[in-house]
Amino acid sequence: MTAEGFLEGRRLQLARGVLLQCIMGGYPPSRFYGSDDGDLALVADPKQIHRLPWSQQPRALAICDADELSGESSRLSTRGQLKAVVARYAALGLAPVVATELEFFVFAPNPDPTQPFQPPMGLDGRREDGHSAFSVSSNNGLRPFFSEVYACMAALGLPRDTFMHEMGVSQFEINLLHGDPLLLADQTFLFKHLLKEVALKHGLTVVCMAKPLAHTPGSSMHIHQSVVEADSGRNVFSDEAGEPTATFRHFIGGQQACLADFTALFAPNVNSYQRLCHPFASPNNACWSHDNRSAGLRIPASSPVARRVENRLPGADANPYLAIAASLAAGLYGIEHRLEPSAAIQGEFEVPDNLSLPCTLHAALERLKRSHLAKELFGTEFIEGYIASKTLELTSFFDEITPWERRVLAAQA
């Protein structure tokens, strides 16, 4: 839209079906979004209108809510779903607080998608070989890129906590500061968009796939969650003596009860399960533990005021609005129904059958399809539409034969 049109308050409308567009560009049958495929109104959030600092031509980006023309939020909108979950907490006098940790890879351009990704050439003329994890000089070869990333973050008002080189080859992680869930979802979305755009300026490719390289750790989007009293800001996961509360236990119990049903919301792509089936620090279970990275739900070591639950299931490819909404909805379900968690696990452990999670997109979609709880919390229209869109993507994947199949199976009798 032109700046003049935006400032005049001209309404921008969008067909409902676009909210269910799959990643290849197609759409499920119109019955999932209304046979008329009528319009939605895109309503800009006045707090999320940003001049884009990487653009030479003056441009701005406005994060919008997708509302029905009658005024209520569209049930197909993931941002609307998150706002609804936060409102359910508010009705109880509570406010969730979240932070996201986002991992991503920086690669050289990859014009031929049949070839593996490669790390970029550094300023020293070499490609990283994977020995730079947690090094203080690990991103020196990418210093011009990261310098602009930091400058653009500041220009967009995106506060950052820590930045580090992660375990993978040319893999990095940012920790965003904790705060309001909607704000953190917006910031996570903006940061991913910023990364892609700045990378293109520097002749690089940023990849937020869950598992872009074989034999290398995948990329996660861990979600740290706590709940405070809306009026006082007191963390309800700790009592006055600094001990865990019943609300803390119930929140974990809700996460455990919902994670298997919601796996397809946290791991939305075929590639998501490449990360989860090699579970080094990418646990595909609903166990919980104090500071054990093998558990899907980890309680980081912290002071009582910062007591929180880390959901380690979502990958970097997850929709931040939907992943945060699903995780918080699960915790609230446990609080409302006073669900008790299993016993905490420590050290090496075997995952009980009742705490295992689907390990393929097909299995996750089948579990979501059978979930009355998901439809209760997010509405039948959203869940059925989401499944229809993801089923299109899965079918498209199965329409192709991979190099592994040709390499390994063609010679078989």
N, C-alpha and C positions, 0 to 999 in steps of 0.2 A: 504494500500500500504506500502511496506517496505520503510524505511528511505532512503536507497540507491536508490531505484527507483524514489522516489519523488525528491531527490536532483539531479538526472541525468536528470530531466525534462521529465520523461516518462509520456505520456498522459493517463489520466484515462477517460474512456468513460462509458456512462450510457444510457440505453434504454429510449427513450422519454416518454414512458408510465409511468415510475416510478414517474414522476412529478404529475401524476394524481392518484397515488395509494391511495385508501381510507384507513381509520384508521383501518379497519378489515383486510387489506392486499390484497383485491381484486382490480380489475380494471374495469373501464367502457369499452364499446366496443371500438375497436381499431380505429374506424373512428374519435374519439375525439383527437387522438394524432398521426394519420398517420397510415394507414393500414400496412405499412412495419415495424412499430415500430423501426425505425432507431435509431442510436446513437446520443447522445449529448456529448460534451466535457466538463468535469468538470475542470474549470480553477481557480486555487487557487488565492485568493486575498493576495498579499504579505504582506499586513498590518494586516491580520487576520490569522496568523499561530501561534499556541499557544502550548507550552509544557503543558501537563495536570498535574497540581500539585498534584492532588489527586490519581494519578495512581502510584502504586509501580513499575511496569515495565515501563521504559521510553516510553512514547507515546506522540504524538502531534496530534492536530486537526487543519485542514485547512478549513476555510469557502470558498466555491467555488461559482463561477458563472456558470450557466448552459448555454452553448453557442452551437448554431448550428455548425456543422462541417465547414460550410462556413464562420464562424467567428462572425455573429451577435448574439445578445442575444436571447435565446429562449423566445417566448411569453408565454410559460407555466411556466416560472420561476417567483416566487413572488419577489425574490431579483432583478431580471431584471426589473420587473414592477416598483418597487420603484425607481431604478436608472433612468428609463425613465421619471417618474413624476418629479424627481429632475432636470433632464435635461430640462424639459419644463419650470420650473421656471428660470433656468439659462439663457434660451433664451430671457427672459424678463429682465435680469439683476438683478434677485432676487434670494435669497437663503432661503429656509425654515429652521427653527430651531425647534427641538422637544425635549421633555423629556417624559419618560414613568414612570408611577407609577404602580408597579406590586404587586398584593396581592397573597398570597399562604397560604396553610395550611400545618402544620407539624403533621403527625399522626403516631401512632404505626403501625407496619406491619398489613396488612389486607389480609390474605391468602384466606379468603372466601368472595368473592365479594357480596354474598347475605346478608352479615351482614354490619351494618353501620360502618363508620370509628370511631375510638376512638382516643382521644389525647394520646400522649405517657406518660409513667411513668417518672416523673421528678426526679431530684437528691434527692428530699425530700421524694420519695416513693409514691407520689400522682399524680393523673391525674388532669390536669387543669379543672376547672368547669365553665370557661367562665367569670370570674370576673376580668380578668387581662388586659382588654383593656386600652392601653395608660399608663400602669403602668411602673415605672422605673425599677422594678424588675421582669417584666413579663416573661422574657426568661431565668431567672437564671437556671431553671430546664433543659434547653437545651443549657447551656453555652458551653459545649465541641463542640456541633454541630455548633453553630454560630461562635465560635472562628475559626474553620477550614473554614467556609464559608468566613469570613472576610479575612483570610490569602490567600485563593485561589483567591478571587477577586483581592487582591493586586498583586498576582503573574501573573494573566491574564491581569492586567492593566485596571480593571473595577473600575472606580471611583464611589463612592456612596455618595449620599447627606445625606439622613436620613433613618433610619431603625426604625420600631416601631411595637408594638403589635396592631393589628387591632381589630375590634368589635367581630369577631367570636372566637369560642373556638380553641385555638392554631393556630390562624390566624395572619399572619404578612404581613408587607408591606415594600417595598424598593422604594425609589425615586432615579432614576438615574439622573445624571447631564445632563443638556440640551446641545444639540450640533447638529452636522450634522445628518440628518435623517437616512442615511445608517449606520453610525457608531452606532447610538442608537438602530437600529433594530438588528445589529450584537451583541451589548452588551446585549440586552434583551434576545436574543436567547442563548447566552453563559451563562448568569446568570441562566436561567431556567435549562439548561443542568447541570451546576455546582451544583445547588441545589439538583437535583435528585441523582447525583453521590455521593456527600458528605453525603446525607441522608442515602444511602445504607451502607456506611462505618460505620455509627453510629447506624445501626439497626432501622432506621426510614423510613417513607414514606412521601415524599413531593408530594402534589396534587395541580395541577393548573387547576382543573375543575372550571367551573364558579360557580357551586352550589353543593359542595360535601356533605353538611349537611342540613337537613330540619330544618326549624325554626331558621335559622342562616343566617346572611348576606353572600352574595356570594363574589366572588373574581373578581376584575376588572383589567383592564389594561388601565387606563386613559391616554390619549395622550394630552400633552400640546403643543400648536403650535403657533409660531409667524413667521413672514417673515421679512427679512432684505434686504437692498440693498447690492448686492454682493461686490461692491467695497468699500463702506464706513462702512458697518455693522450697519447702522441706521435702527431701527425698524420702518417699514413703517406703522405700526398700530397706531403710534402716530405722531402728527405734532409738529412743533417747540414750540408751546405753551403747549404741553403735552396733547392735546385733541385727541379723537379718530378721525381717518381719514376715508375717503370714502373707501379706500382699506380695512380697518378693517371691515366696514359694509358689503362690497361685499364678503369678505371671509366668514363671518357668513352666508350671504345669500346663498352662494354656498353650505355650509354644510347643511343648512336646505333643500335645493332643492334636495340633493343627499342622505341624510341619510336613507330614507325609501327604496330607490332602492338598497343601499349598505348594508342593515342590515345583510344579510347572509355572507358578508365578515367580519363584525365585530363580529358576533355571529354565529360561524360556526357549532355548534353542537346542538343536541337535548337538552342537559343539559344547553346550554347557555340561553335558554328561561325560565328555572326554576329561574334563577337569575333575569331576566327582568320582569317576571310576578309578582314578589314580590318586587316592586320598591323602597324599602327603600335604598336611596342613590344609586340606580341602575336604573336611569330613562330610560324608553323606549319611549322617545319623542324627537322631534326635536325643542323644545322650547329653547330659550336662555335667560340668566339672568346674572345679576351682583351678583356673590357670592351666588347663590342659588343652593344647591345640588340636588334639585328636577328637575332641568332642564338638558336635555341631553347635552346642550352646556353651559358651565359655564365660566364666565369671572372672574378669581380669583382676589381678591384685590391685587393690585401691583402698583409699580411706572410706569409712562408712558414708560420708557425704557424697562420694562419687560411686557408690555401689551401683553396678549396672550389669545388664545381660548382653553379651555379644552374640549375635546370630551370624554364624560363619558360613551359612549355606549359600547366600546369593553370590553370583559371579559378577564380574565387571560388565557383563552383557545384559544384566537385568535392568528393567525400567525402574529408576529410583523411586518414583511415585508409588508404583504398584508394590515393589518389594517392601518399602517402609510401611505402606498401608497394611499389607498382609501380615507383617511381623507384629505390628502394634495391635492389629485386630485379634491376632492369636493370643497375645498377652492379656488383652482386655477380656477376652472370652474366659480365660483362666481365672481372672480376678472376679468376674461376675458370677462364675459357677464354683468358686472356691476349690479349684482343682489342685490336687497335690501332685508334685513331681515324683519321679522315681528317685532312688537313692543316687547321690552324686558318684561319679566314677573317677578314679585316679589311676595313673600309670598305664600299663598295657591292659587292654580290655577287649572283650568280644562284644559286638553289638547284639543285644537281644532282638529277636524277630519283631517284637512290637515297637521297637525304636529304629528299625531300619527304614530307609526311604527308597522311593522308586529310583532306578538307576538308568533309565532311558526316557527320552521324551515321550515315546508311545505309552510306557507304563505310567508316567506322571500324568499324562492327559486322561488316561483311563481312570486313574484314581480321582482326579479332579471331576471327571464326568459323574462319578458315583457319589460325590461329596454333597450331602444335604447341608452340611455346615458352611461350605463355601458359598452356596446359593443363598443361605440365610444371611451371611455377613456382607456379601457383595451384590446380591441380587441375581436372579436367574438370567436376566437379559445380558448382564456383563459376562457371567461365567460361560454361558452357552456361546456367546459371540466370540469370546476369547478362545475357547476350544475350537470353534469352527475356523478361525483364522490360523491358529497354530497347526491344525490338522492339514490345511493347505500347504503350509511350509514343510511339514513332515513328508507329505506325499511328493512334493517337489524334490526333496532330498532323495527319496527312494526311486525317483525316475532317473537318477544318474548312477553310473558304475564307477567306483573309485579306483585309483591306481593300485591300491592294495589288492583288490579283487582280481584285476588283470594280471598283476605280478605273481600272486600266490596261487590263485585258483585255476588259471588257464591251463597249466600244465597237468592238472589232476586228471586221472583217467575217469 
